[in-house]
Amino acid sequence: MPAPLSIVIPTLNAAADLPLCLESLMPGLEASLIREVIISDGGSGDATLAIAGAMGARKVTGAKGRGAQLAAGAAEARGDWLLFLHADTALSREWTERVGDHIDQRPDKAAWFELKFRSDARAARGLEKRANRRARMLGLPYGDQGLLISRRLYDEIGGYADVPLMEDVMIVRAIGKRRLVQLAAEARTSAAKYERDGWHRRSLRNAVLLTRFLLGADPRRLAEAYT
Protein backbone atom coordinates (compact mmCIF):
# COMPACT_ATOMS: atom_id res chain seq x y z
CA MET A 1 0.00 0.00 0.00
CA PRO A 2 1.42 3.44 -0.91
CA ALA A 3 2.35 5.86 1.86
CA PRO A 4 -0.69 8.06 2.63
CA LEU A 5 0.73 11.58 2.75
CA SER A 6 1.43 14.11 0.01
CA ILE A 7 3.12 17.29 1.22
CA VAL A 8 2.53 20.46 -0.80
CA ILE A 9 4.83 23.46 -0.36
CA PRO A 10 4.25 26.72 -2.30
CA THR A 11 7.46 28.58 -3.10
CA LEU A 12 8.68 31.86 -4.53
CA ASN A 13 12.40 32.59 -4.14
CA ALA A 14 12.50 30.40 -1.03
CA ALA A 15 16.08 29.14 -1.32
CA ALA A 16 17.09 30.55 2.08
CA ASP A 17 14.37 28.70 4.02
CA LEU A 18 13.51 25.64 1.95
CA PRO A 19 16.40 23.38 3.04
CA LEU A 20 15.39 23.58 6.71
CA CYS A 21 11.76 22.93 5.81
CA LEU A 22 12.63 19.86 3.75
CA GLU A 23 15.08 18.53 6.32
CA SER A 24 12.34 18.60 8.95
CA LEU A 25 10.31 16.19 6.81
CA MET A 26 12.94 13.44 6.92
CA PRO A 27 11.34 11.62 9.90
CA GLY A 28 8.21 11.18 7.79
CA LEU A 29 10.22 9.52 5.04
CA GLU A 30 11.93 7.25 7.56
CA ALA A 31 8.53 6.23 8.93
CA SER A 32 7.16 5.53 5.41
CA LEU A 33 4.46 8.13 6.00
CA ILE A 34 5.29 10.43 3.05
CA ARG A 35 4.36 9.41 -0.47
CA GLU A 36 5.72 12.54 -2.12
CA VAL A 37 6.77 16.14 -1.53
CA ILE A 38 5.47 18.59 -4.12
CA ILE A 39 7.06 22.01 -4.59
CA SER A 40 4.53 24.30 -6.27
CA ASP A 41 6.58 27.21 -7.54
CA GLY A 42 5.37 30.61 -8.70
CA GLY A 43 8.39 31.64 -10.77
CA SER A 44 11.44 31.62 -8.51
CA GLY A 45 14.58 33.26 -9.82
CA ASP A 46 16.90 31.83 -7.18
CA ALA A 47 18.00 28.28 -6.35
CA THR A 48 14.61 27.13 -5.05
CA LEU A 49 13.93 24.60 -7.81
CA ALA A 50 17.49 23.29 -7.77
CA ILE A 51 17.20 22.66 -4.02
CA ALA A 52 13.85 20.95 -4.49
CA GLY A 53 15.27 18.70 -7.19
CA ALA A 54 18.33 17.81 -5.13
CA MET A 55 16.07 16.78 -2.24
CA GLY A 56 13.94 14.56 -4.48
CA ALA A 57 10.79 16.68 -4.48
CA ARG A 58 8.35 16.80 -7.38
CA LYS A 59 8.15 20.22 -9.00
CA VAL A 60 5.05 21.98 -10.30
CA THR A 61 5.37 25.42 -11.87
CA GLY A 62 2.65 27.90 -12.63
CA ALA A 63 1.27 31.35 -11.95
CA LYS A 64 2.43 33.32 -8.92
CA GLY A 65 -0.01 33.46 -6.00
CA ARG A 66 -0.16 31.22 -2.95
CA GLY A 67 -3.79 30.19 -3.37
CA ALA A 68 -3.23 29.17 -6.98
CA GLN A 69 0.05 27.44 -6.13
CA LEU A 70 -1.50 25.43 -3.29
CA ALA A 71 -4.38 24.38 -5.55
CA ALA A 72 -1.98 23.41 -8.34
CA GLY A 73 0.11 21.31 -5.98
CA ALA A 74 -2.97 19.59 -4.58
CA ALA A 75 -4.18 18.80 -8.09
CA GLU A 76 -0.95 16.86 -8.72
CA ALA A 77 -0.91 15.08 -5.35
CA ARG A 78 -1.57 11.34 -5.24
CA GLY A 79 -1.86 10.77 -1.49
CA ASP A 80 -5.05 10.06 0.43
CA TRP A 81 -3.94 12.82 2.83
CA LEU A 82 -2.52 16.26 2.10
CA LEU A 83 -0.24 18.37 4.27
CA PHE A 84 0.14 21.98 3.17
CA LEU A 85 3.22 23.68 4.56
CA HIS A 86 4.90 27.04 3.98
CA ALA A 87 8.50 26.99 2.76
CA ASP A 88 9.72 29.02 5.75
CA THR A 89 8.25 26.58 8.27
CA ALA A 90 10.03 23.56 9.76
CA LEU A 91 8.16 20.93 11.77
CA SER A 92 9.33 19.59 15.13
CA ARG A 93 10.56 16.01 15.06
CA GLU A 94 7.48 14.48 16.70
CA TRP A 95 5.27 15.64 13.85
CA THR A 96 5.42 12.23 12.18
CA GLU A 97 3.91 10.39 15.13
CA ARG A 98 1.22 13.03 15.63
CA VAL A 99 0.20 13.04 11.97
CA GLY A 100 0.20 9.26 11.80
CA ASP A 101 -2.05 9.05 14.86
CA HIS A 102 -4.40 11.65 13.41
CA ILE A 103 -4.74 9.79 10.12
CA ASP A 104 -5.54 6.56 11.96
CA GLN A 105 -7.84 7.97 14.61
CA ARG A 106 -9.56 11.09 13.22
CA PRO A 107 -9.99 10.61 9.48
CA ASP A 108 -12.99 12.95 9.40
CA LYS A 109 -11.09 15.97 10.74
CA ALA A 110 -8.40 18.34 9.51
CA ALA A 111 -5.56 19.54 11.75
CA TRP A 112 -2.97 22.25 12.35
CA PHE A 113 0.26 22.55 14.34
CA GLU A 114 1.17 24.76 17.29
CA LEU A 115 2.83 27.96 16.06
CA LYS A 116 6.40 28.66 17.18
CA PHE A 117 8.59 31.45 15.81
CA ARG A 118 12.28 30.85 15.24
CA SER A 119 13.18 33.85 17.39
CA ASP A 120 14.30 34.53 20.95
CA ALA A 121 12.37 37.81 21.08
CA ARG A 122 9.95 38.21 23.97
CA ALA A 123 7.38 39.58 21.54
CA ALA A 124 7.52 36.28 19.64
CA ARG A 125 6.27 34.37 22.68
CA GLY A 126 3.33 36.73 23.10
CA LEU A 127 2.33 36.51 19.46
CA GLU A 128 2.58 32.72 19.51
CA LYS A 129 0.22 32.53 22.48
CA ARG A 130 -2.31 34.83 20.83
CA ALA A 131 -2.17 32.98 17.51
CA ASN A 132 -2.55 29.55 19.08
CA ARG A 133 -5.40 30.79 21.28
CA ARG A 134 -7.13 32.26 18.25
CA ALA A 135 -6.77 28.98 16.38
CA ARG A 136 -8.27 26.97 19.24
CA MET A 137 -11.10 29.36 20.09
CA LEU A 138 -12.14 30.51 16.62
CA GLY A 139 -10.92 27.71 14.38
CA LEU A 140 -8.70 30.17 12.47
CA PRO A 141 -5.11 28.90 12.40
CA TYR A 142 -2.55 30.79 10.31
CA GLY A 143 -1.25 29.23 7.10
CA ASP A 144 2.12 29.20 8.89
CA GLN A 145 0.67 26.51 11.17
CA GLY A 146 0.24 24.06 8.31
CA LEU A 147 -2.91 22.21 7.33
CA LEU A 148 -3.39 18.43 7.37
CA ILE A 149 -6.52 17.31 5.55
CA SER A 150 -7.79 14.18 3.85
CA ARG A 151 -8.19 14.26 0.08
CA ARG A 152 -11.87 13.43 0.57
CA LEU A 153 -12.51 16.43 2.81
CA TYR A 154 -10.33 18.72 0.68
CA ASP A 155 -12.38 17.87 -2.41
CA GLU A 156 -15.65 18.14 -0.49
CA ILE A 157 -14.99 21.78 0.48
CA GLY A 158 -13.64 22.76 -2.93
CA GLY A 159 -9.97 23.15 -2.02
CA TYR A 160 -7.97 26.35 -2.02
CA ALA A 161 -9.35 29.45 -3.69
CA ASP A 162 -7.30 31.19 -6.39
CA VAL A 163 -6.67 34.35 -4.38
CA PRO A 164 -3.40 36.15 -3.58
CA LEU A 165 -4.13 36.51 0.16
CA MET A 166 -6.40 35.01 2.83
CA GLU A 167 -6.48 31.60 1.14
CA ASP A 168 -5.62 30.08 4.53
CA VAL A 169 -8.54 31.81 6.24
CA MET A 170 -10.95 30.86 3.47
CA ILE A 171 -10.14 27.16 3.59
CA VAL A 172 -10.33 26.77 7.37
CA ARG A 173 -13.66 28.62 7.39
CA ALA A 174 -14.90 26.17 4.76
CA ILE A 175 -13.71 23.25 6.88
CA GLY A 176 -15.35 24.65 10.02
CA LYS A 177 -14.16 24.75 13.62
CA ARG A 178 -15.79 21.42 14.54
CA ARG A 179 -13.69 19.63 11.94
CA LEU A 180 -10.37 21.22 12.98
CA VAL A 181 -8.06 19.99 15.75
CA GLN A 182 -4.60 20.92 16.99
CA LEU A 183 -1.69 18.50 16.73
CA ALA A 184 0.81 18.30 19.60
CA ALA A 185 3.80 19.26 17.45
CA GLU A 186 5.28 22.61 16.45
CA ALA A 187 5.37 24.52 13.19
CA ARG A 188 8.58 26.49 13.70
CA THR A 189 8.21 29.48 11.42
CA SER A 190 10.60 32.19 10.25
CA ALA A 191 10.32 35.49 12.10
CA ALA A 192 12.12 37.48 9.38
CA LYS A 193 9.16 39.69 8.41
CA TYR A 194 8.37 40.53 12.03
CA GLU A 195 12.00 41.32 12.79
CA ARG A 196 12.16 43.51 9.68
CA ASP A 197 8.92 45.44 10.28
CA GLY A 198 8.69 45.27 14.07
CA TRP A 199 6.70 42.68 16.00
CA HIS A 200 3.88 44.95 17.11
CA ARG A 201 3.60 46.85 13.85
CA ARG A 202 3.51 43.69 11.73
CA SER A 203 1.05 41.85 13.96
CA LEU A 204 -1.24 44.90 14.07
CA ARG A 205 -1.19 45.19 10.28
CA ASN A 206 -2.04 41.51 9.92
CA ALA A 207 -4.91 41.87 12.39
CA VAL A 208 -6.29 44.83 10.46
CA LEU A 209 -6.12 42.93 7.17
CA LEU A 210 -7.90 39.93 8.69
CA THR A 211 -10.62 42.13 10.15
CA ARG A 212 -11.15 43.86 6.82
CA PHE A 213 -11.40 40.48 5.10
CA LEU A 214 -13.92 39.13 7.60
CA LEU A 215 -15.96 42.28 7.02
CA GLY A 216 -16.08 41.55 3.30
CA ALA A 217 -13.02 43.17 1.71
CA ASP A 218 -11.72 41.66 -1.54
CA PRO A 219 -8.55 39.56 -0.95
CA ARG A 220 -7.04 41.01 -4.12
CA ARG A 221 -7.31 44.52 -2.75
CA LEU A 222 -5.91 43.43 0.58
CA ALA A 223 -2.93 41.80 -1.10
CA GLU A 224 -1.85 45.21 -2.36
CA ALA A 225 -1.27 46.25 1.27
CA TYR A 226 0.55 43.05 2.24
CA THR A 227 4.27 42.43 1.65
FIDREN-983699 format. One record per residue (C-alpha): residue in three letters; x negated, y, z negated; residue number from 1; chain. Coordinates in nm, 3 decimals, padded with zeros to 5 digits. Last residue first. Layout:
// residues N
ALA;X;Y;Z;NUM;A $
...
This chain:
// residues 227
THR;-00.427;04.243;-00.165;227;A $
TYR;-00.055;04.305;-00.224;226;A $
ALA;00.127;04.625;-00.127;225;A $
GLU;00.185;04.521;00.236;224;A $
ALA;00.293;04.180;00.110;223;A $
LEU;00.591;04.343;-00.058;222;A $
ARG;00.731;04.452;00.275;221;A $
ARG;00.704;04.101;00.412;220;A $
PRO;00.855;03.956;00.095;219;A $
ASP;01.172;04.166;00.154;218;A $
ALA;01.302;04.317;-00.171;217;A $
GLY;01.608;04.155;-00.330;216;A $
LEU;01.596;04.228;-00.702;215;A $
LEU;01.392;03.913;-00.760;214;A $
PHE;01.140;04.048;-00.510;213;A $
ARG;01.115;04.386;-00.682;212;A $
THR;01.062;04.213;-01.015;211;A $
LEU;00.790;03.993;-00.869;210;A $
LEU;00.612;04.293;-00.717;209;A $
VAL;00.629;04.483;-01.046;208;A $
ALA;00.491;04.187;-01.239;207;A $
ASN;00.204;04.151;-00.992;206;A $
ARG;00.119;04.519;-01.028;205;A $
LEU;00.124;04.490;-01.407;204;A $
SER;-00.105;04.185;-01.396;203;A $
ARG;-00.351;04.369;-01.173;202;A $
ARG;-00.360;04.685;-01.385;201;A $
HIS;-00.388;04.495;-01.711;200;A $
TRP;-00.670;04.268;-01.600;199;A $
GLY;-00.869;04.527;-01.407;198;A $
ASP;-00.892;04.544;-01.028;197;A $
ARG;-01.216;04.351;-00.968;196;A $
GLU;-01.200;04.132;-01.279;195;A $
TYR;-00.837;04.053;-01.203;194;A $
LYS;-00.916;03.969;-00.841;193;A $
ALA;-01.212;03.748;-00.938;192;A $
ALA;-01.032;03.549;-01.210;191;A $
SER;-01.060;03.219;-01.025;190;A $
THR;-00.821;02.948;-01.142;189;A $
ARG;-00.858;02.649;-01.370;188;A $
ALA;-00.537;02.452;-01.319;187;A $
GLU;-00.528;02.261;-01.645;186;A $
ALA;-00.380;01.926;-01.745;185;A $
ALA;-00.081;01.830;-01.960;184;A $
LEU;00.169;01.850;-01.673;183;A $
GLN;00.460;02.092;-01.699;182;A $
VAL;00.806;01.999;-01.575;181;A $
LEU;01.037;02.122;-01.298;180;A $
ARG;01.369;01.963;-01.194;179;A $
ARG;01.579;02.142;-01.454;178;A $
LYS;01.416;02.475;-01.362;177;A $
GLY;01.535;02.465;-01.002;176;A $
ILE;01.371;02.325;-00.688;175;A $
ALA;01.490;02.617;-00.476;174;A $
ARG;01.366;02.862;-00.739;173;A $
VAL;01.033;02.677;-00.737;172;A $
ILE;01.014;02.716;-00.359;171;A $
MET;01.095;03.086;-00.347;170;A $
VAL;00.854;03.181;-00.624;169;A $
ASP;00.562;03.008;-00.453;168;A $
GLU;00.648;03.160;-00.114;167;A $
MET;00.640;03.501;-00.283;166;A $
LEU;00.413;03.651;-00.016;165;A $
PRO;00.340;03.615;00.358;164;A $
VAL;00.667;03.435;00.438;163;A $
ASP;00.730;03.119;00.639;162;A $
ALA;00.935;02.945;00.369;161;A $
TYR;00.797;02.635;00.202;160;A $
GLY;00.997;02.315;00.202;159;A $
GLY;01.364;02.276;00.293;158;A $
ILE;01.499;02.178;-00.048;157;A $
GLU;01.565;01.814;00.049;156;A $
ASP;01.238;01.787;00.241;155;A $
TYR;01.033;01.872;-00.068;154;A $
LEU;01.251;01.643;-00.281;153;A $
ARG;01.187;01.343;-00.057;152;A $
ARG;00.819;01.426;-00.008;151;A $
SER;00.779;01.418;-00.385;150;A $
ILE;00.652;01.731;-00.555;149;A $
LEU;00.339;01.843;-00.737;148;A $
LEU;00.291;02.221;-00.733;147;A $
GLY;-00.024;02.406;-00.831;146;A $
GLN;-00.067;02.651;-01.117;145;A $
ASP;-00.212;02.920;-00.889;144;A $
GLY;00.125;02.923;-00.710;143;A $
TYR;00.255;03.079;-01.031;142;A $
PRO;00.511;02.890;-01.240;141;A $
LEU;00.870;03.017;-01.247;140;A $
GLY;01.092;02.771;-01.438;139;A $
LEU;01.214;03.051;-01.662;138;A $
MET;01.110;02.936;-02.009;137;A $
ARG;00.827;02.697;-01.924;136;A $
ALA;00.677;02.898;-01.638;135;A $
ARG;00.713;03.226;-01.825;134;A $
ARG;00.540;03.079;-02.128;133;A $
ASN;00.255;02.955;-01.908;132;A $
ALA;00.217;03.298;-01.751;131;A $
ARG;00.231;03.483;-02.083;130;A $
LYS;-00.022;03.253;-02.248;129;A $
GLU;-00.258;03.272;-01.951;128;A $
LEU;-00.233;03.651;-01.946;127;A $
GLY;-00.333;03.673;-02.310;126;A $
ARG;-00.627;03.437;-02.268;125;A $
ALA;-00.752;03.628;-01.964;124;A $
ALA;-00.738;03.958;-02.154;123;A $
ARG;-00.995;03.821;-02.397;122;A $
ALA;-01.237;03.781;-02.108;121;A $
ASP;-01.430;03.453;-02.095;120;A $
SER;-01.318;03.385;-01.739;119;A $
ARG;-01.228;03.085;-01.524;118;A $
PHE;-00.859;03.145;-01.581;117;A $
LYS;-00.640;02.866;-01.718;116;A $
LEU;-00.283;02.796;-01.606;115;A $
GLU;-00.117;02.476;-01.729;114;A $
PHE;-00.026;02.255;-01.434;113;A $
TRP;00.297;02.225;-01.235;112;A $
ALA;00.556;01.954;-01.175;111;A $
ALA;00.840;01.834;-00.951;110;A $
LYS;01.109;01.597;-01.074;109;A $
ASP;01.299;01.295;-00.940;108;A $
PRO;00.999;01.061;-00.948;107;A $
ARG;00.956;01.109;-01.322;106;A $
GLN;00.784;00.797;-01.461;105;A $
ASP;00.554;00.656;-01.196;104;A $
ILE;00.474;00.979;-01.012;103;A $
HIS;00.440;01.165;-01.341;102;A $
ASP;00.205;00.905;-01.486;101;A $
GLY;-00.020;00.926;-01.180;100;A $
VAL;-00.020;01.304;-01.197;99;A $
ARG;-00.122;01.303;-01.563;98;A $
GLU;-00.391;01.039;-01.513;97;A $
THR;-00.542;01.223;-01.218;96;A $
TRP;-00.527;01.564;-01.385;95;A $
GLU;-00.748;01.448;-01.670;94;A $
ARG;-01.056;01.601;-01.506;93;A $
SER;-00.933;01.959;-01.513;92;A $
LEU;-00.816;02.093;-01.177;91;A $
ALA;-01.003;02.356;-00.976;90;A $
THR;-00.825;02.658;-00.827;89;A $
ASP;-00.972;02.902;-00.575;88;A $
ALA;-00.850;02.699;-00.276;87;A $
HIS;-00.490;02.704;-00.398;86;A $
LEU;-00.322;02.368;-00.456;85;A $
PHE;-00.014;02.198;-00.317;84;A $
LEU;00.024;01.837;-00.427;83;A $
LEU;00.252;01.626;-00.210;82;A $
TRP;00.394;01.282;-00.283;81;A $
ASP;00.505;01.006;-00.043;80;A $
GLY;00.186;01.077;00.149;79;A $
ARG;00.157;01.134;00.524;78;A $
ALA;00.091;01.508;00.535;77;A $
GLU;00.095;01.686;00.872;76;A $
ALA;00.418;01.880;00.809;75;A $
ALA;00.297;01.959;00.458;74;A $
GLY;-00.011;02.131;00.598;73;A $
ALA;00.198;02.341;00.834;72;A $
ALA;00.438;02.438;00.555;71;A $
LEU;00.150;02.543;00.329;70;A $
GLN;-00.005;02.744;00.613;69;A $
ALA;00.323;02.917;00.698;68;A $
GLY;00.379;03.019;00.337;67;A $
ARG;00.016;03.122;00.295;66;A $
GLY;00.001;03.346;00.600;65;A $
LYS;-00.243;03.332;00.892;64;A $
ALA;-00.127;03.135;01.195;63;A $
GLY;-00.265;02.790;01.263;62;A $
THR;-00.537;02.542;01.187;61;A $
VAL;-00.505;02.198;01.030;60;A $
LYS;-00.815;02.022;00.900;59;A $
ARG;-00.835;01.680;00.738;58;A $
ALA;-01.079;01.668;00.448;57;A $
GLY;-01.394;01.456;00.448;56;A $
MET;-01.607;01.678;00.224;55;A $
ALA;-01.833;01.781;00.513;54;A $
GLY;-01.527;01.870;00.719;53;A $
ALA;-01.385;02.095;00.449;52;A $
ILE;-01.720;02.266;00.402;51;A $
ALA;-01.749;02.329;00.777;50;A $
LEU;-01.393;02.460;00.781;49;A $
THR;-01.461;02.713;00.505;48;A $
ALA;-01.800;02.828;00.635;47;A $
ASP;-01.690;03.183;00.718;46;A $
GLY;-01.458;03.326;00.982;45;A $
SER;-01.144;03.162;00.851;44;A $
GLY;-00.839;03.164;01.077;43;A $
GLY;-00.537;03.061;00.870;42;A $
ASP;-00.658;02.721;00.754;41;A $
SER;-00.453;02.430;00.627;40;A $
ILE;-00.706;02.201;00.459;39;A $
ILE;-00.547;01.859;00.412;38;A $
VAL;-00.677;01.614;00.153;37;A $
GLU;-00.572;01.254;00.212;36;A $
ARG;-00.436;00.941;00.047;35;A $
ILE;-00.529;01.043;-00.305;34;A $
LEU;-00.446;00.813;-00.600;33;A $
SER;-00.716;00.553;-00.541;32;A $
ALA;-00.853;00.623;-00.893;31;A $
GLU;-01.193;00.725;-00.756;30;A $
LEU;-01.022;00.952;-00.504;29;A $
GLY;-00.821;01.118;-00.779;28;A $
PRO;-01.134;01.162;-00.990;27;A $
MET;-01.294;01.344;-00.692;26;A $
LEU;-01.031;01.619;-00.681;25;A $
SER;-01.234;01.860;-00.895;24;A $
GLU;-01.508;01.853;-00.632;23;A $
LEU;-01.263;01.986;-00.375;22;A $
CYS;-01.176;02.293;-00.581;21;A $
LEU;-01.539;02.358;-00.671;20;A $
PRO;-01.640;02.338;-00.304;19;A $
LEU;-01.351;02.564;-00.195;18;A $
ASP;-01.437;02.870;-00.402;17;A $
ALA;-01.709;03.055;-00.208;16;A $
ALA;-01.608;02.914;00.132;15;A $
ALA;-01.250;03.040;00.103;14;A $
ASN;-01.240;03.259;00.414;13;A $
LEU;-00.868;03.186;00.453;12;A $
THR;-00.746;02.858;00.310;11;A $
PRO;-00.425;02.672;00.230;10;A $
ILE;-00.483;02.346;00.036;9;A $
VAL;-00.253;02.046;00.080;8;A $
ILE;-00.312;01.729;-00.122;7;A $
SER;-00.143;01.411;-00.001;6;A $
LEU;-00.073;01.158;-00.275;5;A $
PRO;00.069;00.806;-00.263;4;A $
ALA;-00.235;00.586;-00.186;3;A $
PRO;-00.142;00.344;00.091;2;A $
MET;00.000;00.000;00.000;1;A $
